[in-house]
Amino acid sequence: MKYLALIYGNQEKWDSISPEEFAEVAAKQDAFNAKYQATGELLAAYGLGSEATARLVRRENGAPVVTDGPYLETKEYIGSLYLLDVESAERAQEIVAEMPMSDRDPVELWPVLHQAPGSP
């Protein structure tokens, strides 16, 4: 079963992390990614741009209409996402709990119910 893990944050939070601590967390995250890519349980991991780069796209009269994003007006937004392929919800929870920052901030975990043909 596939699961989507979402990490939330904001620029203020990330700016509060010293460069030394950020380098340490990034190294731990790289090791986490390598470990679970090797087991085949981590299909993909992506860090997203800041909220200043997000856009909302709608269609009006057959043409795209683009406005600044993100969609929700909240203090935090999705900063990273991970796609897992595991045998159970419990296994997904075990893996997510090993993420380096999960002791500081929660990680949102969603089961993936539908998949486009050809998707990993």
Secondary structure as UniProt FT lines:
FT   STRAND          2..9
FT   HELIX           11..15
FT   HELIX           19..39
FT   STRAND          42..47
FT   HELIX           51..53
FT   STRAND          55..60
FT   TURN            61..62
FT   STRAND          63..68
FT   STRAND          77..85
FT   HELIX           89..97
FT   TURN            100..104
FT   STRAND          107..111
FT   TURN            117..118
//
